[in-house]
Amino acid sequence: MKNSKSLLIFILAVGVFGIINTEMGVIGILPDLADHFDVSVSTAGLMVSLFALAIAIAGPTLPLVFSRMNRKKVMLLVLVIFIIGNIISVFTTNFTVALVARVIPAFFHPVYVSIALSVAAASVSEKEAPKAISKVFIGVSAGMVLGVPVVSFIANTISLEVAMSFFAVVNIFTLIATLIFVPSMPVQERLSYGSQLKILTHGITWLSILAVLFLNAAIFGVYSYLASYLDVVTNMSANLISIMLLVYGLANIAGNIIAGRLLTEYPIRSVTIFPMVLVAVYLIFFFVAELTVPTAIIILVWGILGGIGANINQYWIMSSAPKAPDFANGLFLTSVNLGTTIGAGIAGVIIAQFGTKYILFVGVLSLVIGFICIILRNSLYKTAA
């Protein structure tokens, strides 16, 4: 029984990796895609920005629509849609066709990820749910921070087409594994759409959404410019910057494992302390940013905290609406995507007005606002630590 649950969670983690990697993997090959489709790099960037916009739009809606259907069938449907989109992207020479082949699957991204998180939580006891979810989040972290260099390496050493095929291969593997090893998962308690939407009338839900939006803005708003920061402020070489990005990614995965334990044993305490710890890290980073070794240490610590933060964000929204898990996970995905967009946007303005070094204060301010939202929720809606 334990082995079957472990296999289920492994398949979910790989599936999430494939979905997230389809989203993020193109970042490292945007110049190649621009050349391939004979468009500008900024135009090729629509493959990233429109994908993210589709997720933000679909996050609170499509998981709700599919919440009453057999979860295995829904996951298979989403994987098939992604595989078709992946294959079209490999073979088409028309940029518009390639863009549409990416954006349509993007709307189903929140459906798969929200179900994967819900299924992982439901496969174990309520107390052990954060550990199960943290294992699925390893797939999220790997897709976000390791998929980029892997796809870029394949494109540089073999070809762009083979790199694009990597997305399809991972999703095909997950489709086969899901077909063979994942049992049928009909929804035991079919919640009406109205009962799920009702969570939006609760103050605890909105305080949780705001906290998550600002916590994610604090992490990924700054992380979006990490390569530029290390170049401009720390004066690292291109090779060293690549190593630092890899260190951040591996530390992120370690943070997921740590988060599972923290949220199992000390959930409220961990969420409350997290923003204060990250504020301290950012302030130290600001003062040692010109020094290579201290910066490397900070990136390692920051990467671990980033992994913990992703789990905290999911837990915080999920715990505000435990009776509507798929819808709550959809709200989580929308919140973090909006947080990333807002954080990166404000950080871009700060770079233009004050310089790259000062983007850390975007993170600090976001964390302070997020902390206030956490304290308000803790005060108004008492929960055991």
Backbone torsions as a table, in degrees:
resi	resn	phi	psi	omega
1	MET	NA	-45.1	179.6
2	LYS	-63.3	-40.5	179.5
3	ASN	-63.6	-39.6	-179.7
4	SER	-66.4	-36.9	177.0
5	LYS	-67.9	-40.1	178.2
6	SER	-63.7	-40.6	178.6
7	LEU	-65.3	-41.7	178.3
8	LEU	-59.0	-47.7	-178.3
9	ILE	-66.2	-35.9	176.8
10	PHE	-62.7	-45.0	179.7
11	ILE	-63.1	-41.7	178.0
12	LEU	-62.1	-42.2	-180.0
13	ALA	-63.9	-43.3	178.1
14	VAL	-65.7	-40.8	178.3
15	GLY	-60.7	-45.0	178.3
16	VAL	-64.3	-39.0	176.2
17	PHE	-57.7	-46.1	-179.4
18	GLY	-62.6	-41.6	-179.9
19	ILE	-67.4	-48.3	-179.3
20	ILE	-66.5	-39.2	-179.1
21	ASN	-64.7	-35.0	175.1
22	THR	-61.1	-37.3	178.9
23	GLU	-70.4	-52.6	-168.6
24	MET	-92.5	-24.4	-171.8
25	GLY	-59.7	-28.3	-177.2
26	VAL	-72.3	-13.8	-177.7
27	ILE	-56.8	-41.7	-176.9
28	GLY	-76.4	-10.1	-177.7
29	ILE	-121.9	18.5	-179.8
30	LEU	-57.7	-43.8	177.5
31	PRO	-60.3	-39.0	178.8
32	ASP	-66.2	-40.6	178.6
33	LEU	-65.6	-39.0	177.8
34	ALA	-60.1	-43.7	177.8
35	ASP	-66.3	-43.1	-176.4
36	HIS	-62.0	-41.6	-177.4
37	PHE	-97.9	1.2	178.7
38	ASP	57.9	49.7	175.3
39	VAL	-129.7	170.0	177.5
40	SER	-73.6	161.3	178.3
41	VAL	-62.8	-37.9	179.5
42	SER	-64.9	-36.8	176.2
43	THR	-68.0	-42.3	176.8
44	ALA	-60.2	-29.5	179.6
45	GLY	-62.9	-16.7	175.6
46	LEU	-60.6	-24.3	178.4
47	MET	-64.4	-25.5	177.7
48	VAL	-92.4	-51.3	-173.0
49	SER	-67.6	-41.4	179.4
50	LEU	-70.8	-31.7	175.1
51	PHE	-60.9	-48.6	-179.2
52	ALA	-64.1	-38.4	179.2
53	LEU	-64.3	-40.6	178.7
54	ALA	-62.1	-39.1	177.9
55	ILE	-62.8	-46.0	-178.3
56	ALA	-62.1	-37.1	179.6
57	ILE	-71.5	-44.5	-173.8
58	ALA	-80.3	-21.5	-174.2
59	GLY	-48.4	-50.7	-178.0
60	PRO	-88.4	-2.8	-173.7
61	THR	-110.5	-59.1	-173.5
62	LEU	-65.7	-39.4	175.0
63	PRO	-57.8	-34.5	177.2
64	LEU	-66.3	-44.1	-178.7
65	VAL	-60.7	-40.9	-175.6
66	PHE	-91.8	2.0	-172.1
67	SER	-66.3	-16.4	-177.0
68	ARG	-102.4	4.0	-178.1
69	MET	-99.3	159.9	176.2
70	ASN	-55.0	124.3	-171.4
71	ARG	-67.8	-34.6	177.5
72	LYS	-62.9	-44.8	-179.2
73	LYS	-62.9	-39.1	179.4
74	VAL	-65.8	-44.2	179.4
75	MET	-62.0	-41.1	178.2
76	LEU	-63.3	-42.0	179.1
77	LEU	-60.1	-47.3	-178.8
78	VAL	-63.4	-42.8	179.7
79	LEU	-62.3	-40.6	177.8
80	VAL	-62.2	-43.5	179.0
81	ILE	-61.5	-43.0	178.6
82	PHE	-65.3	-41.7	-179.2
83	ILE	-63.4	-43.9	178.0
84	ILE	-60.6	-45.4	178.0
85	GLY	-61.6	-42.4	178.3
86	ASN	-59.5	-46.8	-176.6
87	ILE	-65.9	-42.8	177.7
88	ILE	-60.2	-42.2	-179.5
89	SER	-61.7	-32.7	-179.4
90	VAL	-70.3	-41.7	-169.8
91	PHE	-97.0	-20.3	-178.0
92	THR	-76.4	149.8	174.4
93	THR	-110.8	3.1	-179.0
94	ASN	-100.8	122.1	-175.6
95	PHE	-62.8	-41.2	-179.1
96	THR	-61.2	-42.5	178.4
97	VAL	-62.8	-44.1	179.2
98	ALA	-62.1	-39.5	-179.5
99	LEU	-65.8	-45.2	178.0
100	VAL	-62.9	-37.8	179.9
101	ALA	-67.1	-18.2	175.5
102	ARG	-93.5	-40.8	-172.9
103	VAL	-71.1	-39.2	-179.7
104	ILE	-60.4	-49.9	175.8
105	PRO	-60.9	-30.5	-177.8
106	ALA	-57.8	-32.8	179.0
107	PHE	-64.9	-24.7	-178.3
108	PHE	-95.4	-5.6	176.5
109	HIS	-53.3	-50.7	-179.2
110	PRO	-65.1	-26.9	-179.7
111	VAL	-64.5	-50.4	-177.8
112	TYR	-66.1	-48.1	-175.5
113	VAL	-64.7	-42.4	-179.4
114	SER	-65.0	-40.7	177.7
115	ILE	-66.2	-41.7	179.7
116	ALA	-58.6	-42.9	179.5
117	LEU	-68.3	-40.9	179.6
118	SER	-65.7	-43.6	-179.5
119	VAL	-65.5	-42.0	178.4
120	ALA	-59.8	-44.1	-179.9
121	ALA	-65.6	-39.8	-176.9
122	ALA	-74.8	-16.0	-176.8
123	SER	-78.6	-11.0	-178.9
124	VAL	-131.7	179.5	178.0
125	SER	-67.7	160.8	-178.5
126	GLU	-57.8	-39.5	-179.3
127	LYS	-66.8	-35.0	-177.0
128	GLU	-87.2	-4.6	-176.4
129	ALA	-55.2	-43.9	179.5
130	PRO	-58.7	-34.1	178.1
131	LYS	-66.8	-43.3	179.3
132	ALA	-63.8	-43.4	180.0
133	ILE	-65.0	-38.0	-179.9
134	SER	-61.9	-31.4	178.0
135	LYS	-70.3	-37.2	175.5
136	VAL	-67.0	-35.0	179.7
137	PHE	-66.7	-19.2	173.3
138	ILE	-61.0	-38.7	175.7
139	GLY	-64.2	-38.5	177.2
140	VAL	-62.1	-50.0	-179.0
141	SER	-62.2	-44.6	-179.8
142	ALA	-61.9	-41.1	179.6
143	GLY	-65.7	-36.8	-175.8
144	MET	-78.9	-39.4	-170.8
145	VAL	-115.8	-18.6	178.4
146	LEU	-103.3	-27.0	179.4
147	GLY	-61.8	-37.4	-178.4
148	VAL	-59.7	-55.1	179.6
149	PRO	-65.7	-32.6	179.8
150	VAL	-64.7	-48.6	-179.7
151	VAL	-64.7	-40.3	178.3
152	SER	-62.5	-41.3	179.1
153	PHE	-62.9	-44.4	179.6
154	ILE	-62.4	-42.6	-179.7
155	ALA	-63.2	-39.5	-177.4
156	ASN	-76.0	-32.4	-175.4
157	THR	-95.3	-26.7	-179.0
158	ILE	-118.7	-82.8	178.2
159	SER	-165.6	163.3	178.3
160	LEU	-63.9	-40.3	-178.8
161	GLU	-61.7	-41.0	178.8
162	VAL	-66.9	-38.9	178.0
163	ALA	-62.0	-43.8	178.3
164	MET	-67.1	-30.6	178.8
165	SER	-68.3	-24.0	-179.6
166	PHE	-57.6	-38.7	178.0
167	PHE	-58.8	-47.8	-178.0
168	ALA	-64.5	-40.3	-178.1
169	VAL	-60.9	-45.9	-180.0
170	VAL	-63.1	-43.5	-178.6
171	ASN	-69.5	-34.7	176.6
172	ILE	-66.5	-42.2	176.9
173	PHE	-57.7	-45.2	-179.5
174	THR	-65.8	-39.1	178.8
175	LEU	-59.9	-47.3	-179.9
176	ILE	-64.0	-45.8	-180.0
177	ALA	-62.6	-38.9	179.0
178	THR	-66.3	-43.6	178.7
179	LEU	-58.7	-43.1	-172.6
180	ILE	-84.6	-44.3	-167.2
181	PHE	-105.9	-20.8	-177.5
182	VAL	-89.0	125.1	-179.6
183	PRO	-72.5	161.9	174.2
184	SER	-60.4	137.0	-175.8
185	MET	-129.5	71.0	175.4
186	PRO	-65.6	146.7	179.5
187	VAL	-71.3	122.9	-175.7
188	GLN	-71.4	-41.5	-178.5
189	GLU	-122.0	103.0	-176.5
190	ARG	-79.4	104.8	179.7
191	LEU	-80.9	139.2	176.1
192	SER	-68.3	155.3	178.7
193	TYR	-62.0	-36.6	-179.7
194	GLY	-62.8	-42.0	-179.1
195	SER	-66.2	-32.0	178.1
196	GLN	-75.1	-42.5	178.8
197	LEU	-63.9	-23.1	-177.8
198	LYS	-60.9	-24.0	-179.6
199	ILE	-63.1	-21.0	179.0
200	LEU	-74.3	-8.6	176.7
201	THR	-91.5	-1.2	-177.1
202	HIS	-97.8	132.3	179.2
203	GLY	-59.9	-35.4	-178.2
204	ILE	-62.3	-33.8	178.7
205	THR	-65.7	-46.3	-177.0
206	TRP	-70.7	-36.5	175.2
207	LEU	-63.8	-36.8	179.1
208	SER	-69.1	-42.8	178.3
209	ILE	-61.0	-45.7	-180.0
210	LEU	-63.5	-42.1	178.8
211	ALA	-60.2	-46.0	-178.5
212	VAL	-66.6	-41.2	178.4
213	LEU	-56.7	-46.8	-177.5
214	PHE	-75.5	-34.3	177.1
215	LEU	-64.5	-40.8	179.9
216	ASN	-73.0	-34.1	174.8
217	ALA	-60.7	-36.9	-179.5
218	ALA	-66.5	-35.8	-177.5
219	ILE	-86.0	-58.7	-172.2
220	PHE	-84.7	-19.1	171.8
221	GLY	-62.5	-38.4	177.7
222	VAL	-81.7	-43.7	-178.0
223	TYR	-59.4	-30.6	-179.9
224	SER	-57.0	-27.1	-177.7
225	TYR	-113.0	18.3	-176.3
226	LEU	-60.7	-45.4	-179.3
227	ALA	-59.9	-43.9	178.1
228	SER	-64.5	-39.6	179.8
229	TYR	-61.1	-46.8	-178.9
230	LEU	-66.3	-30.3	178.2
231	ASP	-74.5	-53.7	-171.9
232	VAL	-77.1	-43.5	-173.4
233	VAL	-91.1	-48.3	-176.0
234	THR	-87.6	-16.3	-179.2
235	ASN	60.4	40.8	176.9
236	MET	-79.7	154.0	175.5
237	SER	-74.0	163.8	-179.4
238	ALA	-60.5	-40.7	-179.8
239	ASN	-65.1	-41.4	-179.2
240	LEU	-68.5	-35.9	176.8
241	ILE	-61.9	-42.2	178.1
242	SER	-60.7	-40.6	178.9
243	ILE	-65.5	-41.2	180.0
244	MET	-64.4	-38.1	177.1
245	LEU	-65.2	-37.3	177.1
246	LEU	-67.4	-41.3	177.4
247	VAL	-59.6	-45.0	178.9
248	TYR	-59.0	-44.4	-178.0
249	GLY	-64.0	-45.3	179.0
250	LEU	-66.0	-39.0	177.8
251	ALA	-64.9	-35.0	177.6
252	ASN	-59.6	-42.7	178.9
253	ILE	-64.9	-42.2	176.9
254	ALA	-61.3	-38.0	178.8
255	GLY	-61.8	-34.1	177.2
256	ASN	-61.6	-42.9	-179.3
257	ILE	-65.1	-44.3	178.9
258	ILE	-62.7	-41.4	-178.0
259	ALA	-60.8	-39.0	179.6
260	GLY	-57.3	-40.1	179.9
261	ARG	-73.1	-43.4	-178.9
262	LEU	-62.6	-44.5	-176.5
263	LEU	-75.9	-16.7	174.6
264	THR	-78.2	-41.2	-174.8
265	GLU	-93.8	-42.2	-173.7
266	TYR	-134.8	63.7	-171.7
267	PRO	-60.8	-56.5	-174.8
268	ILE	-67.1	-41.3	179.1
269	ARG	-61.6	-41.7	-178.7
270	SER	-65.0	-44.1	-179.8
271	VAL	-63.4	-41.3	-176.5
272	THR	-68.9	-39.9	-176.8
273	ILE	-77.1	-30.9	-173.0
274	PHE	-49.3	-54.0	-177.5
275	PRO	-61.3	-33.5	179.5
276	MET	-66.6	-40.6	179.0
277	VAL	-65.1	-43.3	-178.6
278	LEU	-68.9	-34.0	174.3
279	VAL	-59.2	-45.4	179.4
280	ALA	-60.8	-41.3	179.4
281	VAL	-63.6	-43.2	180.0
282	TYR	-65.2	-40.4	-179.7
283	LEU	-66.4	-40.7	175.8
284	ILE	-63.8	-43.5	179.6
285	PHE	-56.4	-43.0	-178.3
286	PHE	-57.8	-39.5	-174.7
287	PHE	-86.0	-16.8	-180.0
288	VAL	-113.8	9.4	-171.1
289	ALA	-59.5	-26.0	-180.0
290	GLU	-81.0	-9.3	-176.4
291	LEU	-101.4	126.3	-171.8
292	THR	-65.9	-51.0	-174.8
293	VAL	-65.9	-50.4	176.8
294	PRO	-58.7	-36.5	178.4
295	THR	-63.3	-42.0	178.7
296	ALA	-60.6	-41.4	178.8
297	ILE	-64.7	-43.4	178.7
298	ILE	-60.2	-41.2	-179.3
299	ILE	-64.8	-38.2	176.9
300	LEU	-61.6	-48.4	-180.0
301	VAL	-65.7	-42.9	179.7
302	TRP	-62.4	-39.7	178.1
303	GLY	-61.5	-42.5	177.6
304	ILE	-62.3	-45.1	179.6
305	LEU	-65.1	-34.0	177.5
306	GLY	-62.2	-41.6	177.2
307	GLY	-65.6	-41.2	177.2
308	ILE	-64.0	-41.7	-178.2
309	GLY	-60.9	-38.9	179.5
310	ALA	-61.5	-41.7	178.9
311	ASN	-69.7	-38.9	178.4
312	ILE	-61.5	-43.1	180.0
313	ASN	-58.9	-46.5	-179.6
314	GLN	-65.5	-44.4	-179.1
315	TYR	-61.1	-40.9	-172.7
316	TRP	-66.7	-41.2	177.6
317	ILE	-75.9	-41.5	-179.1
318	MET	-60.5	-41.2	-177.8
319	SER	-71.8	-15.5	177.5
320	SER	-83.4	-17.0	-179.2
321	ALA	-147.1	62.6	-174.5
322	PRO	-65.7	-18.4	-177.4
323	LYS	-87.3	-4.4	177.2
324	ALA	-131.6	65.2	-169.9
325	PRO	-61.0	-43.4	-177.4
326	ASP	-66.7	-43.6	178.9
327	PHE	-65.6	-41.6	179.5
328	ALA	-62.9	-41.0	178.3
329	ASN	-67.4	-32.5	174.5
330	GLY	-64.7	-41.8	176.5
331	LEU	-63.4	-37.3	177.0
332	PHE	-59.9	-47.6	-178.0
333	LEU	-64.4	-39.7	177.4
334	THR	-66.1	-42.2	-178.4
335	SER	-61.8	-45.1	-177.3
336	VAL	-70.6	-36.1	178.3
337	ASN	-67.2	-41.1	176.3
338	LEU	-65.6	-38.8	177.7
339	GLY	-61.2	-43.7	178.2
340	THR	-62.7	-45.1	-179.0
341	THR	-62.5	-47.2	-179.1
342	ILE	-66.0	-45.7	-179.4
343	GLY	-61.7	-45.3	-179.8
344	ALA	-66.4	-37.0	179.4
345	GLY	-64.2	-47.1	179.6
346	ILE	-66.1	-40.0	178.1
347	ALA	-61.1	-37.6	177.4
348	GLY	-62.3	-40.3	177.6
349	VAL	-64.9	-41.9	179.4
350	ILE	-62.1	-41.5	178.3
351	ILE	-59.6	-44.5	-178.0
352	ALA	-66.9	-35.6	-174.2
353	GLN	-90.0	-39.7	-171.2
354	PHE	-122.1	-21.8	-178.0
355	GLY	117.2	157.1	-173.2
356	THR	-60.5	-36.7	-175.0
357	LYS	-58.0	-29.0	-171.2
358	TYR	-86.3	0.3	177.7
359	ILE	-65.5	-20.6	178.1
360	LEU	-59.6	-28.3	-179.0
361	PHE	-76.2	-18.7	169.3
362	VAL	-63.7	-43.1	177.2
363	GLY	-63.3	-44.4	-178.5
364	VAL	-62.4	-48.4	-178.8
365	LEU	-63.3	-41.9	178.5
366	SER	-61.5	-40.3	179.8
367	LEU	-66.8	-37.5	178.3
368	VAL	-63.4	-45.2	179.1
369	ILE	-65.0	-43.4	177.7
370	GLY	-60.1	-40.6	179.4
371	PHE	-62.9	-40.7	178.1
372	ILE	-61.5	-42.3	178.7
373	CYS	-63.6	-38.4	178.5
374	ILE	-64.8	-46.6	-179.6
375	ILE	-62.5	-40.5	178.4
376	LEU	-62.8	-43.5	178.3
377	ARG	-63.9	-43.1	179.7
378	ASN	-61.4	-35.6	-176.6
379	SER	-77.6	-41.9	-175.6
380	LEU	-83.0	-28.4	-177.2
381	TYR	-128.8	88.0	-173.6
382	LYS	-60.3	129.0	176.8
383	THR	-136.6	142.3	-179.5
384	ALA	-66.3	142.5	179.5
385	ALA	-73.7	NA	NA
